[in-house]
């Protein structure tokens, strides 16, 4: 008959065993999953930002290759897409994390690749939708940066009267700028929410004395 203090199976009865420690391999596995999440999230963000900027500039007739966008700006351009579709963004991140954990535990890396490819068409569609919505807001004057130019005497005669009148009345919207030119948009007034055809102008900085940007 056993008595208190007797050793049973190599351990004294009533003795509290220390909690199991997390092994080094488990920590490495967790860090590997975290690394993969960051890696694939960066791919998604870059892709979303690129698609958004492509469709946004396309709405104004501007080629993305002509605006010399630094690669890190595409991560910033992803922000309006993610904030405009919060639920879908969070759901996508959750699915990605779960699949990475599953793939890690089962050695099925190919499943992660399939997942990444499967999400891309939906991300492209969300980016295009957000870009079209934002371009319409810009055309309607919401959150628009207005710009006014002072031209050199030589360059002033190179621009149509409609553009010069819009410039004098402060109705040119700055879309973007590069190191040597501005891209601006003029939206004629319409009735109600109707938007007549607008005009995009490519303005070389060499034609200017001064450019004044007004942020509302």
N, CA, C and O of each residue as an XYZ file, in Angstrom:
864
protein
N       0.856     -1.198      0.000
C       0.000      0.000      0.000
C       0.885      1.239      0.000
O       1.842      1.344      0.766
N       0.547      2.148     -0.858
C       1.353      3.352     -0.965
C       1.058      4.297      0.179
O      -0.078      4.387      0.646
N       2.079      4.999      0.626
C       1.953      5.990      1.689
C       2.411      7.334      1.176
O       3.201      7.409      0.235
N       1.908      8.424      1.803
C       2.369      9.747      1.387
C       3.888      9.833      1.400
O       4.544      9.380      2.338
N       4.410     10.397      0.387
C       5.854     10.548      0.306
C       6.513      9.444     -0.475
O       7.664      9.578     -0.892
N       5.758      8.281     -0.697
C       6.333      7.221     -1.509
C       6.522      7.689     -2.928
O       5.759      8.520     -3.420
N       7.535      7.163     -3.594
C       7.817      7.514     -4.971
C       7.091      6.562     -5.884
O       7.268      5.348     -5.783
N       6.271      7.093     -6.780
C       5.522      6.287     -7.725
C       5.908      6.728     -9.126
O       5.744      7.891     -9.496
N       6.435      5.757     -9.917
C       6.806      6.074    -11.294
C       7.899      7.117    -11.365
O       7.973      7.848    -12.352
N       8.747      7.214    -10.365
C       9.881      8.131    -10.433
C       9.575      9.513     -9.919
O      10.462     10.367     -9.922
N       8.322      9.785     -9.462
C       7.979     11.105     -8.953
C       7.179     10.953     -7.693
O       6.343     10.054     -7.593
N       7.412     11.797     -6.743
C       6.696     11.738     -5.485
C       5.257     12.141     -5.685
O       4.956     13.061     -6.445
N       4.327     11.413     -4.965
C       2.922     11.765     -5.057
C       2.704     13.184     -4.560
O       3.305     13.604     -3.570
N       1.843     13.921     -5.250
C       1.518     15.281     -4.868
C       2.515     16.306     -5.366
O       2.313     17.508     -5.196
N       3.613     15.828     -5.994
C       4.624     16.763     -6.488
C       4.115     17.465     -7.743
O       3.613     16.798     -8.648
N       4.228     18.795     -7.825
C       3.803     19.575     -8.978
C       4.910     19.592    -10.016
O       6.041     19.991     -9.736
N       4.564     19.152    -11.224
C       5.546     19.161    -12.288
C       5.605     20.543    -12.942
O       4.569     21.188    -13.103
N       6.775     20.997    -13.313
C       6.888     22.316    -13.971
C       6.197     22.276    -15.322
O       6.197     21.247    -15.997
N       5.599     23.416    -15.721
C       4.930     23.456    -17.019
C       5.923     23.188    -18.147
O       7.096     23.554    -18.080
N       5.401     22.533    -19.186
C       6.263     22.200    -20.329
C       6.755     23.484    -21.000
O       5.979     24.413    -21.222
N       8.010     23.524    -21.311
C       8.587     24.692    -21.958
C       8.415     24.610    -23.476
O       8.441     23.532    -24.069
N       8.241     25.774    -24.075
C       8.130     25.817    -25.519
C       9.471     25.474    -26.140
O      10.484     26.100    -25.831
N       9.475     24.500    -26.999
C      10.726     24.058    -27.602
C      11.214     25.074    -28.616
O      10.445     25.890    -29.124
N      12.508     25.010    -28.902
C      13.114     25.917    -29.865
C      12.523     25.723    -31.257
O      12.370     26.678    -32.018
N      12.193     24.475    -31.578
C      11.617     24.200    -32.896
C      10.240     24.838    -33.045
O       9.883     25.292    -34.132
N       9.459     24.876    -31.956
C       8.145     25.505    -32.010
C       8.269     27.008    -32.213
O       7.489     27.601    -32.958
N       9.244     27.626    -31.556
C       9.476     29.061    -31.726
C       9.898     29.360    -33.159
O       9.422     30.317    -33.770
N      10.793     28.535    -33.687
C      11.230     28.725    -35.071
C      10.068     28.558    -36.042
O       9.966     29.279    -37.034
N       9.186     27.591    -35.745
C       8.030     27.391    -36.605
C       7.096     28.588    -36.601
O       6.568     28.982    -37.640
N       6.896     29.168    -35.405
C       6.043     30.349    -35.299
C       6.646     31.537    -36.039
O       5.936     32.276    -36.720
N       7.951     31.716    -35.902
C       8.623     32.809    -36.610
C       8.564     32.612    -38.119
O       8.458     33.581    -38.871
N       8.633     31.359    -38.561
C       8.551     31.077    -39.989
C       7.174     31.429    -40.535
O       7.058     31.983    -41.628
N       6.126     31.106    -39.770
C       4.770     31.468    -40.193
C       4.612     32.981    -40.245
O       4.040     33.520    -41.193
N       5.128     33.672    -39.210
C       5.044     35.128    -39.172
C       5.797     35.747    -40.352
O       5.317     36.701    -40.963
N       6.961     35.210    -40.668
C       7.734     35.697    -41.810
C       6.965     35.529    -43.112
O       6.954     36.420    -43.961
N       6.320     34.369    -43.258
C       5.553     34.120    -44.484
C       4.338     35.031    -44.588
O       3.987     35.487    -45.676
N       3.691     35.297    -43.443
C       2.548     36.208    -43.451
C       2.976     37.594    -43.916
O       2.314     38.208    -44.752
N       4.097     38.086    -43.366
C       4.596     39.408    -43.765
C       4.976     39.412    -45.241
O       4.695     40.374    -45.955
N       5.610     38.340    -45.697
C       6.046     38.257    -47.096
C       4.858     38.320    -48.053
O       4.848     39.116    -48.992
N       3.855     37.472    -47.805
C       2.705     37.439    -48.709
C       1.840     38.686    -48.564
O       1.232     39.133    -49.537
N       1.778     39.252    -47.358
C       1.045     40.507    -47.179
C       1.700     41.619    -47.997
O       1.004     42.451    -48.580
N       3.031     41.638    -48.042
C       3.739     42.642    -48.842
C       3.441     42.467    -50.327
O       3.284     43.448    -51.054
N       3.363     41.214    -50.775
C       3.014     40.957    -52.177
C       1.628     41.500    -52.486
O       1.424     42.172    -53.497
N       0.674     41.202    -51.604
C      -0.702     41.677    -51.806
C      -0.763     43.197    -51.818
O      -1.405     43.785    -52.688
N      -0.100     43.840    -50.856
C      -0.141     45.299    -50.760
C       0.447     45.950    -52.004
O      -0.112     46.914    -52.528
N       1.562     45.430    -52.470
C       2.185     45.990    -53.668
C       1.262     45.817    -54.873
O       1.077     46.745    -55.660
N       0.691     44.639    -55.011
C      -0.201     44.366    -56.147
C      -1.431     45.264    -56.105
O      -1.827     45.832    -57.123
N      -2.037     45.393    -54.925
C      -3.222     46.243    -54.769
C      -2.880     47.698    -55.078
O      -3.620     48.377    -55.790
N      -1.751     48.176    -54.540
C      -1.356     49.558    -54.790
C      -1.061     49.824    -56.257
O      -1.409     50.882    -56.782
N      -0.423     48.870    -56.918
C      -0.125     49.031    -58.340
C      -1.412     49.085    -59.159
O      -1.571     49.949    -60.021
N      -2.329     48.157    -58.884
C      -3.604     48.133    -59.622
C      -4.407     49.403    -59.385
O      -4.977     49.965    -60.320
N      -4.453     49.857    -58.132
C      -5.218     51.070    -57.812
C      -4.666     52.268    -58.561
O      -5.423     53.012    -59.184
N      -3.350     52.465    -58.508
C      -2.758     53.619    -59.188
C      -2.911     53.502    -60.696
O      -3.121     54.508    -61.375
N      -2.809     52.302    -61.225
C      -2.977     52.100    -62.669
C      -4.369     52.538    -63.115
O      -4.506     53.292    -64.078
N      -5.397     52.069    -62.420
C      -6.775     52.390    -62.810
C      -7.137     53.844    -62.486
O      -7.921     54.464    -63.205
N      -6.568     54.384    -61.410
C      -6.846     55.776    -61.078
C      -6.309     56.707    -62.163
O      -7.033     57.579    -62.646
N      -5.065     56.531    -62.543
C      -4.492     57.373    -63.592
C      -5.149     57.100    -64.945
O      -5.278     58.003    -65.772
N      -5.558     55.868    -65.163
C      -6.232     55.531    -66.418
C      -7.527     56.310    -66.570
O      -7.893     56.692    -67.681
N      -8.230     56.553    -65.456
C      -9.474     57.316    -65.507
C      -9.250     58.739    -66.011
O     -10.167     59.371    -66.533
N      -8.035     59.234    -65.852
C      -7.709     60.584    -66.306
C      -6.852     60.575    -67.579
O      -6.312     61.603    -67.989
N      -6.743     59.391    -68.191
C      -5.996     59.294    -69.436
C      -4.497     59.398    -69.281
O      -3.799     59.801    -70.212
N      -3.992     59.036    -68.107
C      -2.560     59.135    -67.823
C      -1.972     57.737    -67.732
O      -2.514     56.875    -67.040
N      -0.876     57.514    -68.421
C      -0.196     56.226    -68.358
C       0.608     56.123    -67.068
O       1.320     57.054    -66.693
N       0.489     54.987    -66.395
C       1.218     54.808    -65.139
C       2.727     54.883    -65.357
O       3.457     55.360    -64.488
N       3.190     54.421    -66.499
C       4.632     54.432    -66.766
C       5.182     55.842    -66.943
O       6.393     56.046    -66.858
N       4.311     56.815    -67.188
C       4.785     58.184    -67.432
C       4.909     59.017    -66.162
O       5.469     60.113    -66.198
N       4.399     58.517    -65.045
C       4.409     59.328    -63.826
C       5.554     58.985    -62.884
O       5.691     59.608    -61.831
N       6.370     58.013    -63.238
C       7.592     57.694    -62.484
C       7.296     57.465    -61.004
O       7.901     58.100    -60.139
N       6.378     56.571    -60.721
C       5.996     56.299    -59.335
C       7.038     55.421    -58.649
O       7.302     54.320    -59.133
N       7.646     55.864    -57.534
C       8.578     55.002    -56.791
C       7.865     53.747    -56.300
O       6.675     53.791    -55.987
N       8.574     52.643    -56.231
C       7.941     51.372    -55.892
C       7.288     51.405    -54.513
O       6.252     50.772    -54.309
N       7.885     52.140    -53.553
C       7.327     52.158    -52.205
C       6.004     52.919    -52.136
O       5.237     52.737    -51.191
N       5.728     53.771    -53.131
C       4.448     54.483    -53.150
C       3.277     53.553    -53.392
O       2.149     53.861    -53.006
N       3.532     52.416    -54.028
C       2.444     51.475    -54.297
C       1.884     50.902    -52.992
O       0.702     50.567    -52.919
N       2.725     50.790    -51.966
C       2.226     50.335    -50.668
C       1.277     51.384    -50.077
O       0.300     51.041    -49.413
N       1.575     52.660    -50.325
C       0.702     53.734    -49.837
C      -0.611     53.745    -50.611
O      -1.677     53.966    -50.036
N      -0.528     53.505    -51.917
C      -1.730     53.492    -52.749
C      -2.677     52.352    -52.372
O      -3.857     52.390    -52.722
N      -2.178     51.347    -51.667
C      -3.037     50.237    -51.245
C      -3.982     50.652    -50.121
O      -5.005     50.006    -49.894
N      -3.639     51.728    -49.421
C      -4.416     52.142    -48.237
C      -5.892     52.398    -48.542
O      -6.742     51.853    -47.837
N      -6.250     53.210    -49.568
C      -7.680     53.454    -49.804
C      -8.455     52.200    -50.169
O      -9.650     52.109    -49.887
N      -7.796     51.235    -50.791
C      -8.486     49.993    -51.141
C      -8.789     49.192    -49.873
O      -9.897     48.682    -49.707
N      -7.809     49.083    -48.989
C      -7.977     48.303    -47.770
C      -8.994     48.949    -46.838
O      -9.826     48.257    -46.250
N      -8.932     50.275    -46.699
C      -9.876     50.953    -45.796
C     -11.277     51.012    -46.393
O     -12.261     51.086    -45.658
N     -11.372     50.979    -47.711
C     -12.693     50.992    -48.347
C     -13.378     49.647    -48.333
O     -14.584     49.553    -48.563
N     -12.605     48.593    -48.062
C     -13.171     47.238    -48.021
C     -12.596     46.522    -46.798
O     -11.919     45.501    -46.921
N     -12.877     47.074    -45.620
C     -12.267     46.586    -44.380
C     -12.601     45.122    -44.115
O     -11.717     44.324    -43.802
N     -13.896     44.770    -44.244
C     -14.307     43.403    -43.905
C     -13.616     42.389    -44.804
O     -13.075     41.389    -44.332
N     -13.640     42.660    -46.115
C     -13.012     41.725    -47.046
C     -11.505     41.650    -46.832
O     -10.905     40.588    -47.000
N     -10.890     42.777    -46.462
C      -9.448     42.789    -46.215
C      -9.105     41.942    -44.992
O      -8.178     41.134    -45.034
N      -9.854     42.127    -43.904
C      -9.597     41.356    -42.693
C      -9.864     39.876    -42.910
O      -9.120     39.027    -42.420
N     -10.924     39.568    -43.642
C     -11.243     38.169    -43.931
C     -10.125     37.526    -44.752
O      -9.733     36.388    -44.495
N      -9.621     38.259    -45.734
C      -8.531     37.736    -46.553
C      -7.278     37.482    -45.742
O      -6.609     36.466    -45.933
N      -6.949     38.406    -44.824
C      -5.769     38.226    -43.973
C      -5.938     37.012    -43.075
O      -4.992     36.247    -42.885
N      -7.138     36.824    -42.518
C      -7.405     35.673    -41.651
C      -7.250     34.367    -42.416
O      -6.622     33.427    -41.930
N      -7.818     34.312    -43.602
C      -7.698     33.100    -44.426
C      -6.244     32.823    -44.757
O      -5.803     31.675    -44.722
N      -5.498     33.871    -45.077
C      -4.082     33.710    -45.401
C      -3.310     33.131    -44.225
O      -2.517     32.206    -44.399
N      -3.534     33.670    -43.024
C      -2.832     33.182    -41.840
C      -3.173     31.719    -41.571
O      -2.281     30.913    -41.307
N      -4.458     31.373    -41.637
C      -4.876     29.995    -41.380
C      -4.273     29.025    -42.389
O      -3.847     27.928    -42.029
N      -4.241     29.430    -43.637
C      -3.675     28.554    -44.668
C      -2.173     28.388    -44.501
O      -1.632     27.309    -44.740
N      -1.499     29.460    -44.090
C      -0.062     29.359    -43.852
C       0.235     28.412    -42.692
O       1.176     27.621    -42.753
N      -0.570     28.499    -41.640
C      -0.397     27.593    -40.500
C      -0.660     26.151    -40.925
O       0.089     25.241    -40.570
N      -1.733     25.955    -41.689
C      -2.076     24.621    -42.167
C      -0.974     24.063    -43.061
O      -0.567     22.911    -42.910
N      -0.493     24.883    -43.989
C       0.549     24.443    -44.913
C       1.839     24.127    -44.165
O       2.557     23.190    -44.516
N       2.129     24.917    -43.129
C       3.337     24.690    -42.341
C       3.284     23.343    -41.640
O       4.271     22.610    -41.582
N       2.097     23.035    -41.104
C       1.966     21.795    -40.357
C       1.890     20.562    -41.232
O       2.191     19.461    -40.770
N       1.496     20.718    -42.475
C       1.304     19.563    -43.355
C       2.308     19.504    -44.503
O       2.275     18.590    -45.327
N       3.201     20.492    -44.543
C       4.195     20.490    -45.592
C       3.641     20.735    -46.979
O       4.256     20.342    -47.970
N       2.487     21.379    -47.065
C       1.848     21.617    -48.358
C       2.050     23.071    -48.782
O       1.119     23.876    -48.756
N       3.251     23.381    -49.162
C       3.571     24.744    -49.577
C       2.815     25.133    -50.832
O       2.497     26.305    -51.033
N       2.528     24.157    -51.675
C       1.813     24.443    -52.917
C       0.443     25.053    -52.644
O      -0.064     25.820    -53.462
N      -0.167     24.719    -51.496
C      -1.484     25.259    -51.166
C      -1.419     26.767    -50.973
O      -2.358     27.483    -51.319
N      -0.309     27.248    -50.419
C      -0.140     28.684    -50.216
C      -0.025     29.401    -51.559
O      -0.600     30.472    -51.752
N       0.721     28.801    -52.480
C       0.876     29.397    -53.811
C      -0.476     29.490    -54.511
O      -0.797     30.511    -55.120
N      -1.260     28.431    -54.423
C      -2.601     28.439    -55.028
C      -3.471     29.509    -54.394
O      -4.231     30.189    -55.084
N      -3.360     29.659    -53.069
C      -4.144     30.671    -52.358
C      -3.787     32.075    -52.832
O      -4.667     32.897    -53.084
N      -2.485     32.343    -52.951
C      -2.037     33.663    -53.395
C      -2.588     33.979    -54.777
O      -3.095     35.077    -55.006
N      -2.494     33.040    -55.687
C      -2.979     33.255    -57.046
C      -4.498     33.414    -57.083
O      -5.022     34.190    -57.883
N      -5.208     32.679    -56.217
C      -6.666     32.741    -56.213
C      -7.187     34.093    -55.754
O      -8.261     34.521    -56.176
N      -6.430     34.772    -54.887
C      -6.884     36.063    -54.363
C      -6.642     37.219    -55.336
O      -7.324     38.241    -55.262
N      -5.682     37.065    -56.243
C      -5.272     38.182    -57.090
C      -6.405     38.760    -57.944
O      -6.536     39.983    -57.996
N      -7.225     37.957    -58.612
C      -8.310     38.553    -59.417
C      -9.292     39.384    -58.589
O      -9.765     40.429    -59.036
N      -9.593     38.908    -57.381
C     -10.509     39.671    -56.523
C      -9.878     40.972    -56.058
O     -10.554     41.999    -55.990
N      -8.600     40.943    -55.739
C      -7.906     42.159    -55.333
C      -7.851     43.168    -56.474
O      -7.994     44.371    -56.253
N      -7.645     42.679    -57.686
C      -7.633     43.576    -58.848
C      -8.981     44.251    -59.022
O      -9.052     45.450    -59.293
N     -10.062     43.474    -58.865
C     -11.411     44.034    -59.019
C     -11.696     45.085    -57.952
O     -12.274     46.130    -58.254
N     -11.297     44.822    -56.708
C     -11.505     45.793    -55.629
C     -10.705     47.063    -55.879
O     -11.182     48.167    -55.615
N      -9.489     46.904    -56.389
C      -8.649     48.065    -56.679
C      -9.263     48.929    -57.774
O      -9.285     50.155    -57.666
N      -9.758     48.288    -58.826
C     -10.377     49.032    -59.923
C     -11.640     49.754    -59.445
O     -11.869     50.912    -59.796
N     -12.447     49.073    -58.654
C     -13.678     49.682    -58.134
C     -13.370     50.914    -57.284
O     -14.014     51.954    -57.426
N     -12.379     50.786    -56.400
C     -12.003     51.910    -55.531
C     -11.431     53.065    -56.345
O     -11.721     54.228    -56.064
N     -10.621     52.749    -57.350
C     -10.023     53.798    -58.187
C     -11.102     54.579    -58.939
O     -11.018     55.803    -59.038
N     -12.092     53.900    -59.457
C     -13.165     54.582    -60.189
C     -13.986     55.472    -59.249
O     -14.380     56.582    -59.609
N     -14.233     54.962    -58.041
C     -14.972     55.759    -57.067
C     -14.184     57.007    -56.681
O     -14.747     58.100    -56.613
N     -12.901     56.853    -56.431
C     -12.065     57.988    -56.030
C     -11.881     58.985    -57.170
O     -11.834     60.193    -56.936
N     -11.777     58.491    -58.395
C     -11.616     59.408    -59.528
C     -12.862     60.263    -59.710
O     -12.764     61.440    -60.058
N     -14.016     59.686    -59.481
C     -15.250     60.467    -59.577
C     -15.307     61.519    -58.469
O     -15.757     62.642    -58.698
N     -14.853     61.155    -57.279
C     -14.823     62.133    -56.187
C     -13.902     63.297    -56.520
O     -14.218     64.450    -56.229
N     -12.760     62.991    -57.133
C     -11.831     64.044    -57.530
C     -12.464     64.940    -58.578
O     -12.335     66.162    -58.514
N     -13.144     64.340    -59.541
C     -13.792     65.124    -60.593
C     -14.889     66.023    -60.031
O     -15.138     67.110    -60.553
N     -15.541     65.565    -58.967
C     -16.600     66.362    -58.346
C     -16.051     67.396    -57.362
O     -16.813     68.172    -56.785
N     -14.737     67.406    -57.172
C     -14.112     68.424    -56.333
C     -13.896     68.038    -54.892
O     -13.479     68.877    -54.094
N     -14.172     66.769    -54.519
C     -13.973     66.344    -53.136
C     -12.508     65.960    -52.931
O     -11.944     65.191    -53.709
N     -11.905     66.501    -51.879
C     -10.507     66.197    -51.536
C      -9.563     66.455    -52.703
O      -8.550     65.770    -52.850
N      -9.889     67.432    -53.524
C      -9.058     67.738    -54.694
C      -8.027     68.810    -54.353
O      -8.311     69.743    -53.601
N      -6.846     68.666    -54.907
C      -5.804     69.680    -54.783
C      -5.881     70.596    -55.994
O      -5.656     70.160    -57.123
N      -6.196     71.854    -55.764
C      -6.283     72.818    -56.853
C      -4.920     73.463    -57.083
O      -4.166     73.710    -56.142
N      -4.626     73.726    -58.337
C      -3.326     74.293    -58.680
C      -3.519     75.469    -59.628
O      -4.393     75.441    -60.494
N      -2.705     76.493    -59.460
C      -2.723     77.672    -60.324
C      -1.314     77.903    -60.849
O      -0.345     77.858    -60.091
N      -1.205     78.153    -62.153
C       0.093     78.311    -62.793
C       0.324     79.756    -63.216
O      -0.602     80.482    -63.579
N       1.580     80.139    -63.157
C       2.020     81.393    -63.763
C       2.994     81.021    -64.875
O       4.076     80.496    -64.612
N       2.601     81.299    -66.130
C       3.373     80.856    -67.285
C       4.391     81.913    -67.727
O       4.236     83.106    -67.467
N       5.422     81.434    -68.395
C       6.346     82.353    -69.043
C       5.654     82.970    -70.265
O       4.721     82.383    -70.814
N       6.103     84.127    -70.680
C       5.489     84.785    -71.842
C       5.577     83.929    -73.100
O       4.664     83.930    -73.925
N       6.668     83.209    -73.237
C       6.858     82.383    -74.425
C       5.896     81.210    -74.469
O       5.418     80.843    -75.543
N       5.601     80.606    -73.298
C       4.787     79.387    -73.256
C       3.288     79.671    -73.195
O       2.489     78.797    -73.533
N       2.896     80.848    -72.781
C       1.476     81.121    -72.558
C       0.635     80.909    -73.818
O      -0.501     80.443    -73.732
N       1.175     81.241    -74.964
C       0.419     81.103    -76.204
C       0.287     79.677    -76.696
O      -0.373     79.446    -77.709
N       0.896     78.703    -76.013
C       0.825     77.303    -76.433
C      -0.388     76.572    -75.876
O      -0.604     75.402    -76.192
N      -1.191     77.256    -75.041
C      -2.300     76.578    -74.371
C      -3.637     77.166    -74.829
O      -3.729     78.360    -75.115
N      -4.683     76.315    -74.897
C      -5.996     76.798    -75.360
C      -6.626     77.758    -74.360
O      -6.293     77.747    -73.175
N      -7.541     78.589    -74.855
C      -8.193     79.588    -74.010
C      -9.011     78.945    -72.894
O      -9.087     79.491    -71.793
N      -9.618     77.803    -73.161
C     -10.398     77.122    -72.124
C      -9.521     76.768    -70.930
O      -9.921     76.936    -69.778
N      -8.328     76.279    -71.218
C      -7.385     75.926    -70.149
C      -6.932     77.169    -69.396
O      -6.884     77.163    -68.166
N      -6.599     78.235    -70.117
C      -6.124     79.469    -69.477
C      -7.206     80.097    -68.603
O      -6.921     80.645    -67.538
N      -8.466     80.006    -69.074
C      -9.578     80.548    -68.280
C      -9.767     79.741    -67.001
O      -9.999     80.305    -65.932
N      -9.666     78.402    -67.118
C      -9.792     77.542    -65.931
C      -8.653     77.804    -64.961
O      -8.843     77.755    -63.746
N      -7.481     78.079    -65.490
C      -6.332     78.375    -64.645
C      -6.544     79.685    -63.886
O      -6.253     79.768    -62.692
N      -7.047     80.700    -64.576
C      -7.288     81.998    -63.930
C      -8.363     81.917    -62.858
O      -8.300     82.629    -61.856
N      -9.352     81.051    -63.065
C     -10.448     80.930    -62.100
C     -10.164     79.891    -61.018
O     -11.013     79.639    -60.163
N      -8.986     79.291    -61.051
C      -8.614     78.336    -60.004
C      -9.383     77.043    -60.049
O      -9.761     76.508    -59.007
N      -9.625     76.524    -61.257
C     -10.433     75.312    -61.391
C      -9.648     74.154    -61.999
O     -10.237     73.236    -62.569
N      -8.339     74.191    -61.881
C      -7.510     73.076    -62.329
C      -7.180     72.182    -61.141
O      -6.734     72.658    -60.097
N      -7.401     70.893    -61.310
C      -7.132     69.920    -60.247
C      -5.822     69.205    -60.530
O      -5.611     68.676    -61.622
N      -4.950     69.195    -59.537
C      -3.675     68.499    -59.681
C      -3.893     66.998    -59.488
O      -4.380     66.558    -58.446
N      -3.527     66.225    -60.506
C      -3.627     64.769    -60.396
C      -2.332     64.192    -59.844
O      -2.348     63.414    -58.890
N      -1.223     64.573    -60.441
C       0.083     64.147    -59.953
C       1.149     65.014    -60.616
O       0.852     65.810    -61.506
N       2.373     64.852    -60.178
C       3.484     65.569    -60.790
C       4.727     64.699    -60.774
O       4.867     63.814    -59.929
N       5.629     64.954    -61.712
C       6.916     64.286    -61.774
C       8.002     65.351    -61.618
O       7.704     66.503    -61.304
N       9.230     64.975    -61.834
C      10.328     65.925    -61.661
C      10.317     67.030    -62.715
O      10.921     68.084    -62.513
N       9.624     66.794    -63.854
C       9.682     67.806    -64.914
C       8.322     68.219    -65.482
O       8.267     68.967    -66.458
N       7.200     67.734    -64.873
C       5.900     68.137    -65.403
C       4.776     67.924    -64.390
O       4.904     67.152    -63.440
N       3.668     68.637    -64.627
C       2.438     68.483    -63.846
C       1.378     67.840    -64.729
O       1.326     68.078    -65.936
N       0.531     67.016    -64.104
C      -0.655     66.490    -64.773
C      -1.874     67.058    -64.051
O      -2.094     66.784    -62.871
N      -2.661     67.850    -64.772
C      -3.814     68.510    -64.161
C      -5.071     68.161    -64.941
O      -5.019     67.740    -66.096
N      -6.203     68.350    -64.270
C      -7.492     68.004    -64.872
C      -8.456     69.175    -64.727
O      -8.532     69.821    -63.682
N      -9.183     69.423    -65.799
C     -10.218     70.460    -65.783
C     -11.565     69.802    -66.004
O     -11.789     69.144    -67.020
N     -12.464     69.986    -65.039
C     -13.803     69.432    -65.120
C     -14.823     70.542    -65.356
O     -15.093     71.325    -64.445
N     -15.403     70.628    -66.570
C     -16.461     71.619    -66.807
C     -17.662     71.357    -65.904
O     -17.911     70.222    -65.496
N     -18.391     72.406    -65.602
C     -19.556     72.279    -64.731
C     -20.693     71.578    -65.466
O     -20.893     71.776    -66.665
N     -21.439     70.752    -64.722
C     -22.603     70.073    -65.272
C     -23.824     70.376    -64.431
O     -23.772     71.189    -63.508
N     -24.920     69.718    -64.756
C     -26.154     69.900    -64.002
C     -26.297     68.788    -62.976
O     -26.246     67.604    -63.309
N     -26.477     69.187    -61.733
C     -26.615     68.196    -60.667
C     -25.346     67.377    -60.501
O     -24.247     67.923    -60.403
N     -25.515     66.036    -60.470
C     -24.372     65.133    -60.318
C     -23.792     64.710    -61.659
O     -22.858     63.909    -61.702
N     -24.328     65.231    -62.746
C     -23.806     64.876    -64.068
C     -22.415     65.462    -64.263
O     -22.148     66.604    -63.888
N     -21.543     64.668    -64.850
C     -20.167     65.101    -65.088
C     -19.895     65.109    -66.591
O     -19.741     64.050    -67.198
N     -19.836     66.298    -67.193
C     -19.466     66.368    -68.612
C     -18.038     65.875    -68.824
O     -17.285     65.705    -67.865
N     -17.678     65.653    -70.052
C     -16.328     65.200    -70.376
C     -15.309     66.226    -69.886
O     -15.439     67.423    -70.142
N     -14.295     65.735    -69.177
C     -13.247     66.608    -68.672
C     -11.999     66.526    -69.534
O     -11.951     65.783    -70.513
N     -10.992     67.300    -69.157
C      -9.779     67.400    -69.958
C      -8.558     67.296    -69.054
O      -8.466     67.970    -68.029
N      -7.623     66.438    -69.455
C      -6.354     66.296    -68.744
C      -5.266     67.017    -69.524
O      -5.180     66.887    -70.745
N      -4.432     67.779    -68.817
C      -3.358     68.544    -69.453
C      -2.017     68.135    -68.865
O      -1.876     67.931    -67.660
N      -1.055     68.025    -69.739
C       0.327     67.698    -69.372
C       1.140     68.990    -69.465
O       1.370     69.502    -70.560
N       1.576     69.519    -68.314
C       2.226     70.831    -68.262
C       3.707     70.677    -67.932
O       4.045     70.317    -66.805
N       4.602     70.943    -68.892
C       6.042     70.912    -68.574
C       6.407     72.014    -67.583
O       5.939     73.144    -67.720
N       7.214     71.707    -66.614
C       7.625     72.704    -65.628
C       8.490     73.794    -66.250
O       8.610     74.887    -65.697
N       9.091     73.496    -67.399
C       9.899     74.505    -68.078
C       9.056     75.660    -68.592
O       9.585     76.737    -68.867
N       7.723     75.447    -68.728
C       6.819     76.504    -69.203
C       6.370     77.441    -68.086
O       5.662     78.414    -68.347
N       6.767     77.165    -66.859
C       6.190     77.862    -65.710
C       7.193     78.777    -65.008
O       8.396     78.521    -64.952
N       6.629     79.848    -64.481
C       7.369     80.687    -63.544
C       7.101     80.233    -62.110
O       7.987     80.202    -61.256
N       5.829     79.882    -61.891
C       5.413     79.540    -60.530
C       4.200     78.621    -60.599
O       3.364     78.745    -61.494
N       4.114     77.693    -59.639
C       2.941     76.828    -59.476
C       2.501     76.909    -58.020
O       3.296     76.685    -57.108
N       1.216     77.234    -57.809
C       0.678     77.353    -56.455
C      -0.362     76.252    -56.249
O      -1.371     76.198    -56.952
N      -0.102     75.377    -55.280
C      -0.999     74.266    -54.990
C      -1.825     74.608    -53.760
O      -1.284     74.974    -52.716
N      -3.147     74.485    -53.896
C      -4.078     74.815    -52.804
C      -4.716     73.525    -52.305
O      -5.426     72.846    -53.047
N      -4.459     73.193    -51.047
C      -5.024     71.991    -50.457
C      -6.176     72.397    -49.554
O      -5.957     73.107    -48.573
N      -7.419     71.961    -49.858
C      -8.568     72.357    -49.040
C      -8.522     71.774    -47.638
O      -9.423     72.021    -46.836
